[in-house]
């Protein structure tokens, strides 16, 4: 099979090619696994964290990618829940305990980090972590649902908001544009304020129904009950805390933060940013419950991700675009 592999960690530049397009050995299923013929794989910021060394894979080379849609090609002899030809999706969780808090367990394994992922024509995964995909979604548009949408759903649950609470979104890319649809569906009376660094993203948010959109450093029209931050930077964290109402909660939906603007944390003022019982909550990984619940809700809405597709061999371009260009929705790799 063909695959894009990461062999060495490096800083991604506007002209770098961190992944190599190679021939790779086809996977064989273990007794509890399925092998998937990959149709599409979303491109996530976590891949940038892996390439640049903030989240270091245990071994190299590694096939990245954890927003996978494909078709079951073979099954292990203990697999009963999937048949050859079934369409399934795979998210960030490759394997864990199956418990309600499996996202926090030290045995948690990440797709495309601890095990080879979906930047390839085929991949294997434990059958219990391959999810049936609702028929109404095309392959490429379903891919971002597996992480950007599912982890966004977990982040929204962690806000502990109710219908009518004003909610903020900081950053408006692959995850936040799906969370906006979730908020409209689950909390239809909640106004949504979006903070984004570029005017194109702010207009995109308004087009999708945001109540207000402004720059990262702006002040929202009303103090917010909760804000979900999906950016890799620290400046949005400080500014988000300032926009919370007393008792408000900032949920940081990022597996790592970059160090380039970490000095922004020196601007934290206890009275302005943290006092009055304002809270900071991180999002750590995901459970299979989150993904299953979200896919059901996504089909009920239905969510329609905005995507831009790239052939597998152009994965480096998709990654460079994610880092250096304003991204309208999600980038998705498609197999020929």
C-alpha positions in Angstrom: 0.0 0.0 0.0 1.0 3.7 -0.3 1.5 5.7 2.9 2.8 9.1 4.0 5.3 8.5 6.9 7.0 10.7 9.4 10.6 9.6 9.9 12.1 12.6 11.7 10.7 15.4 13.9 11.2 18.9 12.6 9.8 22.5 12.6 7.3 22.9 9.8 8.2 25.7 7.5 6.3 27.1 4.4 8.3 24.9 2.1 9.2 21.8 4.2 8.2 18.2 3.4 8.1 16.4 6.7 6.2 13.3 5.4 7.5 10.9 2.8 5.3 9.1 0.2 6.3 5.4 0.3 5.3 1.9 -0.3 4.4 0.2 3.0 3.5 -3.3 4.1 -0.2 -4.0 4.2 -1.5 -4.5 7.8 -2.9 -7.8 8.9 -5.7 -8.0 11.6 -5.0 -9.3 15.0 -7.8 -11.5 16.5 -9.8 -8.5 17.8 -9.0 -6.1 14.9 -10.3 -5.0 11.6 -8.3 -3.8 8.6 -9.8 -0.8 6.9 -9.3 0.3 3.3 -9.1 4.1 3.9 -11.2 6.4 1.9 -10.5 9.7 3.6 -8.6 11.0 6.6 -8.9 14.5 8.1 -5.9 16.7 8.9 -5.7 17.7 12.6 -3.5 20.2 14.4 -2.4 17.3 16.6 -0.4 16.1 13.5 1.6 19.4 13.7 2.3 18.8 17.4 3.7 15.3 16.5 5.8 16.6 13.6 7.2 19.5 15.6 7.9 17.4 18.7 5.4 18.8 21.2 3.7 15.3 21.2 6.4 12.8 20.4 5.3 9.4 18.9 6.9 6.5 20.9 8.6 5.2 17.7 9.5 6.4 14.2 8.7 6.1 11.4 4.9 6.5 12.1 1.9 6.9 9.9 -0.1 9.9 11.2 -3.8 10.5 11.0 -6.8 9.9 13.3 -9.9 11.2 11.5 -10.3 8.1 9.4 -13.2 6.9 7.2 -13.0 3.6 5.4 -14.4 0.2 4.6 -13.7 -3.0 6.4 -11.4 -5.2 4.2 -10.7 -8.0 6.7 -11.5 -9.0 10.2 -9.8 -10.9 13.0 -11.3 -14.3 14.0 -12.8 -12.9 17.3 -14.5 -9.9 15.6 -18.3 -10.1 15.5 -19.5 -6.5 15.3 -18.2 -5.7 11.8 -18.4 -7.4 8.5 -16.3 -7.0 5.3 -17.6 -4.0 3.4 -18.9 -2.1 6.4 -18.2 1.6 6.4 -16.5 2.7 9.7 -14.7 5.6 11.2 -11.7 5.8 13.6 -10.9 8.7 15.9 -8.0 9.7 18.2 -8.7 6.8 20.5 -7.1 3.7 19.1 -7.5 1.6 22.3 -8.1 1.9 26.0 -10.0 0.3 28.9 -13.6 0.9 27.6 -14.4 2.6 30.9 -16.2 5.9 31.1 -12.9 7.6 32.0 -10.8 5.7 29.5 -9.5 8.9 28.1 -7.5 9.5 31.3 -6.2 6.0 31.7 -2.4 5.5 31.3 -3.1 2.6 28.9 -4.8 5.0 26.4 -3.3 4.6 22.9 -3.7 7.3 20.2 -4.3 6.6 16.6 -1.5 7.9 14.3 0.7 8.3 17.4 1.0 5.1 19.4 -0.2 3.1 16.3 -0.2 3.7 12.6 -3.1 5.9 11.4 -5.0 6.9 8.4 -2.4 8.8 6.2 -2.3 5.6 4.2 -4.4 3.4 1.9 -5.0 0.9 4.7 -4.9 0.7 8.5 -5.8 -1.7 11.3 -7.6 -0.9 14.6 -9.3 -2.8 17.4 -12.9 -3.5 16.2 -14.5 -1.9 19.3 -12.9 1.4 18.3 -14.2 1.4 14.7 -17.6 3.1 14.5 -20.5 2.7 12.0 -20.9 6.0 10.0 -24.4 7.3 9.3 -25.2 6.9 5.6 -26.1 10.5 5.0 -22.4 11.6 5.3 -20.1 11.3 2.3 -16.7 9.8 3.1 -14.7 13.1 3.0 -17.2 15.1 5.0 -17.5 12.4 7.6 -13.7 12.4 8.3 -13.6 15.6 10.5 -16.5 14.3 12.6 -14.1 11.6 14.0 -12.0 14.1 16.0 -12.7 17.7 15.3 -16.4 17.1 15.8 -16.2 14.4 18.5 -13.6 16.2 20.7 -15.6 19.4 20.2 -18.6 17.6 21.5 -16.7 16.5 24.6 -15.4 20.1 25.1 -19.0 21.4 24.9 -20.2 18.9 27.5 -17.3 20.1 29.8 -18.6 23.7 29.7 -21.5 22.5 31.8 -23.7 25.1 30.0 -27.5 25.2 29.7 -29.7 26.5 26.9 -29.6 30.3 27.0 -26.1 30.6 28.5 -23.8 32.8 26.3 -21.0 30.8 24.9 -17.7 31.8 23.2 -15.5 30.0 20.7 -11.8 31.1 20.4 -10.3 30.1 17.1 -12.7 29.1 14.3 -11.2 26.1 12.3 -12.0 22.5 11.9 -13.4 21.9 15.3 -15.1 25.2 16.2 -17.2 25.4 13.0 -18.7 22.0 14.0 -19.2 23.0 17.6 -21.2 26.1 16.4 -23.7 23.8 14.8 -23.8 21.7 17.9 -24.6 24.7 20.1 -27.4 25.8 17.7 -28.9 22.4 18.0 -28.4 21.6 21.7 -28.7 25.2 23.1 -30.8 27.1 20.5 -31.3 30.1 22.8 -27.6 30.5 23.6 -25.8 33.4 21.8 -22.4 32.5 20.4 -19.5 34.9 20.3 -16.5 33.9 18.1 -12.9 35.2 18.6 -10.6 34.7 15.6 -7.4 36.3 14.4 -8.3 36.8 10.7 -11.3 38.6 9.2 -12.1 35.7 6.8 -12.6 33.3 9.8 -14.8 35.8 11.6 -17.0 36.3 8.5 -17.2 32.5 8.1 -18.4 32.3 11.7 -21.1 35.0 11.1 -22.2 33.2 7.9 -22.7 30.0 10.0 -24.9 31.8 12.5 -22.6 33.2 15.2 -24.2 36.1 17.1 -20.9 38.1 17.1 -17.4 37.8 15.9 -14.3 39.8 16.7 -10.5 39.6 17.0 -8.8 37.5 19.7 -8.2 40.5 22.0 -11.7 41.9 21.6 -14.4 42.1 24.3 -17.6 40.2 23.7 -20.9 42.0 23.8 -21.8 40.2 27.0 -19.8 38.3 29.6 -19.7 34.6 28.7 -20.7 31.6 30.7 -18.1 29.5 28.9 -15.5 29.7 26.2 -14.0 26.8 24.3 -10.4 27.5 23.1 -9.2 25.5 20.1 -6.0 27.5 19.4 -2.4 26.4 19.8 -1.5 29.7 21.4 -1.5 31.3 24.8 -2.8 34.9 24.1 -6.3 33.5 23.4 -6.3 31.9 26.9 -5.6 35.2 28.7 -8.1 37.1 26.7 -10.7 34.4 27.1 -10.5 34.5 30.9 -11.1 38.3 30.7 -14.4 37.6 28.8 -15.8 35.1 31.3 -18.6 36.1 33.6 -18.2 35.3 37.4 -18.2 31.5 37.8 -17.5 31.1 34.1 -15.4 28.3 32.6 -12.7 28.3 30.0 -12.3 24.9 28.3 -9.0 24.4 26.5 -9.5 21.9 23.7 -5.9 21.3 22.7 -3.6 18.4 23.2 -0.5 20.7 23.4 0.2 24.5 23.4 3.0 26.1 21.4 5.7 28.0 23.3 6.1 30.9 20.9 3.8 33.3 22.8 4.0 31.8 26.3 5.1 35.1 27.7 1.5 36.2 27.3 0.9 34.3 30.5 2.8 37.0 32.4 -0.1 39.3 31.7 -2.4 37.2 33.8 -3.9 39.4 36.6 -5.6 37.4 39.4 -8.3 39.9 40.0 -9.2 40.5 36.3 -8.8 37.0 34.9 -9.3 34.4 37.7 -11.1 35.9 40.7 -14.8 35.4 41.2 -14.5 31.6 40.8 -13.6 31.6 37.1 -12.3 28.1 36.1 -9.9 26.6 33.6 -10.7 23.0 32.3 -8.6 21.0 29.9 -9.8 18.4 27.5 -7.8 15.2 27.6 -8.3 12.7 24.7 -11.7 11.2 24.1 -13.8 8.2 24.9 -15.6 5.8 22.6 -18.8 7.0 24.3 -18.1 10.6 23.1 -17.7 9.5 19.5 -20.8 7.2 19.5 -23.0 9.9 21.1 -21.7 12.6 18.8 -22.2 10.7 15.5 -25.8 10.1 16.5 -26.3 13.8 17.2 -24.4 14.9 14.1 -26.8 12.8 11.9 -29.8 14.3 13.6 -28.9 17.9 13.0 -27.4 17.0 10.4 -23.9 18.7 10.6 -22.3 19.5 7.3 -18.6 20.1 7.7 -16.9 22.5 5.4 -13.9 20.8 3.9 -11.1 21.1 1.4 -9.7 17.9 -0.1 -6.2 16.9 -1.0 -4.8 13.7 -2.5 -2.9 11.5 -0.1 0.4 12.4 -1.6 -0.3 16.1 -1.0 -0.5 15.7 2.8 2.5 18.0 3.3 0.6 20.8 1.5 -2.5 20.2 3.6 -0.4 20.4 6.8 1.4 23.6 5.6 -1.9 25.2 4.8 -3.3 24.3 8.2 -0.3 26.0 9.9 0.3 29.0 7.7 -3.1 29.9 6.0 -6.5 30.8 7.4 -8.4 27.5 7.3 -12.1 27.6 6.3 -13.4 24.4 7.9 -11.2 21.2 7.7 -8.6 19.8 5.4 -9.2 16.2 4.3 -6.9 13.7 2.5 -8.7 11.4 0.0 -7.4 8.2 -1.5 -7.4 7.6 -5.2 
